[in-house]
Amino acid sequence: MIIEYNALTGITIERELTQEEIDAMTPTQEEIQNWVKEETKRRQQEAIERFKEKQVLEAVQALTDEDAIENKDIYPLWEAGLSVKVDEKYQHFNAENEVVLYKVIQAHTTQDNWRPKDVPSLWLRVGFDGEILDWVQPTGAHDAYKIGDKVKYQGAVWESKVNANTYAPGVVAGQWKKLYDL
């Protein structure tokens, strides 16, 4: 059944479709197969893109911190609800609202109130080669400062004089050397 409206007469009529009209609206086997082929190709391309993206994201997680910084934009953005593993890297905002790279130091599922910049027990900021980051209280041996590490702390740049340094600069004599004021 089809409803037709004639704009000239203003009359609406209902009528049965003819077999010719039905045949004209019904796709042929060839048309159906062509549509299925195109749809299959489209889904295949989408699957290939998802597969390539997964391979790239897995490969970049294996990069050194130095290489990771050079390729920072390829890393996924942090979001709540992710199951993250130790040493995986994600982009997120620092305190100055710049997008920077963070590395997971303790496996967990991300939560809105556990943002990388706010939870140093879960995340470690990855710095550019030569970049001096703010001092952050280490939470264990995995993120303790090594000899030669430089940090910004209370308006100055400091250099660690010992390995496994977990003290703030200036707290324990001999742990840090003040290099210069900022």
C-alpha positions in Angstrom: 0.0 0.0 0.0 1.3 3.5 -0.9 -0.1 6.9 -0.2 0.2 9.5 -2.9 -0.5 13.2 -2.7 -1.2 15.2 -5.8 -0.1 18.8 -5.1 -2.1 20.2 -8.0 -5.5 18.7 -6.9 -4.8 18.5 -3.2 -6.1 14.9 -3.3 -4.5 12.1 -1.3 -5.1 8.6 -2.5 -4.2 5.1 -1.2 -3.4 2.4 -3.7 -1.6 -0.9 -4.0 1.8 -0.9 -5.6 2.1 -2.6 -9.0 4.4 -5.5 -9.4 6.6 -3.3 -11.7 6.9 -0.7 -8.9 7.8 -3.4 -6.4 10.4 -4.9 -8.7 11.9 -1.5 -9.3 12.3 -0.9 -5.6 13.7 -4.4 -4.9 17.4 -4.6 -5.3 18.8 -7.2 -7.6 21.1 -10.0 -6.3 24.0 -8.1 -7.9 23.1 -4.9 -6.2 22.8 -6.7 -2.8 26.2 -8.4 -3.4 27.9 -5.1 -4.4 26.5 -3.4 -1.2 27.7 -6.3 0.9 31.1 -6.2 -0.7 31.4 -2.4 -0.1 30.2 -2.8 3.5 32.7 -5.7 4.1 35.6 -3.6 2.7 34.6 -0.6 4.9 34.5 -2.9 8.0 37.8 -4.5 7.0 39.5 -1.0 6.7 38.1 0.0 10.2 39.4 -3.3 11.6 42.8 -2.8 10.0 43.0 0.8 11.5 42.1 -0.4 14.9 44.7 -3.2 14.7 47.4 -0.8 13.5 46.5 1.6 16.3 46.7 -1.1 18.9 50.1 -2.2 17.6 51.5 1.3 17.6 50.2 2.0 21.1 51.8 -1.3 22.4 55.1 -0.5 20.6 55.4 3.0 22.0 54.9 1.8 25.6 58.2 -0.1 25.2 60.1 3.1 24.3 62.7 4.6 26.7 61.6 7.7 28.5 63.9 9.8 26.2 62.3 8.3 23.1 58.9 8.6 24.6 59.3 12.3 25.1 60.2 12.8 21.5 57.0 10.9 20.5 54.8 12.2 23.3 51.8 13.0 21.1 51.4 9.4 20.1 50.6 8.3 23.7 47.0 8.0 24.8 45.4 10.7 27.0 44.8 9.8 30.6 41.1 9.3 31.5 39.3 7.7 34.5 38.5 4.1 34.3 41.7 2.8 32.6 43.4 -0.3 33.9 47.1 0.8 33.8 50.3 -1.2 34.2 53.7 -0.2 35.6 55.8 1.7 33.1 52.9 2.6 30.7 52.9 6.2 29.7 49.9 8.6 29.2 49.5 12.2 28.4 47.8 14.5 31.0 47.9 18.1 32.2 50.5 19.3 34.6 49.8 22.1 37.2 50.3 24.7 34.4 47.7 23.0 32.2 50.3 21.9 29.7 50.0 18.4 28.3 53.0 16.4 29.5 53.9 12.7 29.8 53.4 10.6 32.9 54.6 7.1 33.6 52.7 4.6 35.8 54.7 3.5 38.9 52.0 1.4 40.5 49.4 -0.6 38.6 45.9 0.6 39.3 42.6 1.5 37.7 42.4 5.3 37.1 39.9 7.4 39.0 38.8 11.0 38.7 40.4 11.9 42.0 43.7 10.1 41.1 45.0 12.4 38.4 48.7 11.9 37.5 49.8 15.4 38.6 48.0 14.9 42.0 49.1 11.4 42.9 52.9 10.9 42.9 52.6 7.5 44.5 51.0 6.3 41.3 52.5 8.5 38.6 55.9 9.9 37.7 56.3 12.8 35.4 58.6 12.0 32.4 60.8 15.0 31.8 62.5 16.2 28.6 66.2 15.6 28.3 67.9 18.2 30.4 64.5 19.5 31.9 64.7 20.1 35.6 61.4 19.1 37.3 60.0 20.1 40.6 61.1 17.9 43.5 58.4 15.3 44.4 58.5 13.2 47.6 59.6 9.7 46.5 57.4 6.9 47.6 60.0 4.1 47.3 63.2 2.9 45.7 61.6 3.1 42.2 61.3 6.8 42.2 64.1 7.9 44.7 66.6 10.4 43.3 70.0 9.2 42.0 73.4 10.9 42.2 73.3 13.8 39.7 69.5 14.2 39.5 68.5 17.8 39.5 65.3 19.2 40.9 63.6 22.6 41.5 62.7 23.2 45.1 61.8 26.3 47.1 63.1 28.7 44.5 66.4 27.0 43.7 67.9 24.2 41.6 69.5 21.3 43.6 71.6 18.3 42.6 71.4 15.0 44.5 74.7 13.9 46.0 73.6 10.4 46.9 71.7 7.4 45.4 68.3 6.4 46.8 67.8 10.0 48.0 64.3 10.4 49.4 64.9 13.6 51.5 63.8 17.1 50.4 66.7 19.4 49.5 68.2 21.1 52.5 66.7 18.7 55.1 69.7 16.4 55.6 73.2 17.8 55.2 75.2 16.2 52.3 72.1 14.8 50.5 71.7 17.7 48.1 73.9 20.5 46.7 72.3 23.8 45.9 73.4 24.8 42.4 71.6 28.2 41.9 68.6 30.3 42.8 65.8 30.6 40.3 
